Amino acid sequence: MKVTLVCSGGGVDGFNSAGRGMSGGWIGHGLALLSACAKEAGHEVDLIDRRALRDWDHFREEIRSRAPDVVGFGMLSVDFNPAMRGIELAKEVNPNTIIVTGGPHATLAPDEVLDSPLVDHLVLGEGETTFIEMLRRFDRGEKVERVIQGERPELDRLPYADRDIYLDEWRKAGYDYDSPEAPLSAETLPPFVTIIAGRGCRYNCSFCKPGEDILFGKGVRRRSVSHVIGELKHLREKYRFNTLMIHDDCLTEDRDWVTAFCDAYQAEGFTQPFWCQARVDHVVRYEDMIRSMAQVGLAGLFLGFESGSDRVLKFIRKGTTLAKNLEAARICRKYGIRIWANYMLGLPTETEEEVKDTIAMLKEIDPDYYSPAFYTPYPGNDLYNYCMEHDLSLVKDHDGYSRNPTEPKIRGHNPEFLRWALEESQRRTLRNRVGRRTRYLWRRYASPGKAVSKLGRMVRVSSGGRV
C-alpha cells in the first residue's frame, strides 16, 4: 500500500522551520520507526513534514500529488490543531483515504481525537507492530476496528529508524547542512545524530506519571547493547557522525546496561562525544559509572534539577533534593561533563521565595546551558489532574501546550515576577562569568595539552617536516 506519514510538529508555527535547531531539525523516532517497519513489510512509504512546507496550500498539494492509500498522523498535545487540520485536508483531497492517528495525545486523550468523524482509526500506545498488521488487513479489504490497543514490540526485533524520510523532505525545502539532524549546540559538531535505546521510566514524577506508563507500560524496556551498537555502526558508516545524543528519558537508571554499553562503545572504536539525560540521584549514587562514561565519550548531561526547593521537589514527587542537585553538578564539573539544566518555574503551590530558591541554585550550579520552562499541565499525568481539580490551568487551546516559557500556564503566579525570574535564572554572577572566561582562555592558550601540541608543530617545522 501507499502510505504517507505526517509530522505535524514544529511548534505553533511549524511551517518553514526545517533544520532549525531541536524543534525544527530533529527527527521523530516514532514515525521513523513506523516507516522502517512498513518498508520492511513491503509497503511504499513517504513523509510529509510540516516543518518543510510553506503553508497549508502546500500541504494540500503534497497530499494530492502523492495520492496515498493510508495517511498516518503522530500527535503530541501541542500538535493537536495542526494534526486535525491536516486530517481535514487529506479527507478533502480524497474522502476515501484511510486516516490513522497515534502518539501521546491520541493515547492519553483518545475521546478528543475520536470526536472527529474524519479519524478512521486510532492506535493506543506503541504502533510499530499494530500499524503493520493494520496495513495488511487494509490491503486484504478486511474490517479494522476504529480503536486498537497497540502491541508492545520486542525492541531488538525492530529495524533501525528510517532517517531518510526526514532528510529527503528537508532537502526539498533547501536543507543542505552536512548533518542528519541539527546539532544540539556549538559543541556538538556535525554530522550529529540522535538515537533512542529504551522506552519508559521507572520513577514516579507527578508531571509525567501515569501517562508514560499508559504509553509504554510500567518500568523500562531497553534494547540490548549489541542492538544499539549495531545502529551506531550503521550510522557511522552511513553518515560519519561526529557527535551523538542518546535521547532516552533516563539512560543512567540501569547501571549494568550503561557499563556494558561503555565497554562496547570503546571496543568498537567509537570516540565520538555523546550526550544523554540522567537523574541527579544517579549521578550522585553512581559516580564511578559517570566517570566511566566520561572516559569513553560522555560530553554532557541533561539533568532535571526542576526546583531549588526541597518542598517543591517533594510535591512533584521528583525523589531528589537540593543537596543532590548541587552534588550532581559538582561531580559533573569534576569530570569535565557539560551540564544542560532542565528546570521549571511557576509550578503549582510554588511561592515566590521558592522560585528564588531555584534561581539561587542555578547561580551556584552555573550550568553550561539553561533549559527553562513555565510549568505546563499536559494531559495524562497526576499534576495535570491536580490543576484541573483546583481550576489552575490557563491553557485554553492546544497551542498553549508548548513548553516554551512565554506566559504562565497556571493561575496563582504573577506574570511580571515570572518573567523577571526567567531572566534572572539565566543571569550568571560576575564570579561565574570571570571563571568561565578564565577556563576558556586556559583551554585556548595555556593548557598543557595545547602547549605540547604547539611544541610538536614547532619541532616538525624546524626539522623540515610537514605540519
Helices and strands as residue ranges (DSSP letters): E 2-7, H 21-25, H 29-40, E 44-49, G 50-52, H 56-66, E 70-74, G 77-79, H 80-93, E 98-102, H 104-108, H 110-114, E 121-124, H 128-139, E 147-149, G 155-157, H 164-172, E 192-195, E 198-201, H 211-216, E 219-222, H 225-239, E 243-246, G 251-253, H 255-267, E 274-278, H 280-285, H 287-296, E 298-306, H 310-315, H 322-334, E 338-345, H 352-365, E 369-374, H 382-389, G 398-401, H 415-425, H 430-441, I 442-446, H 448-462
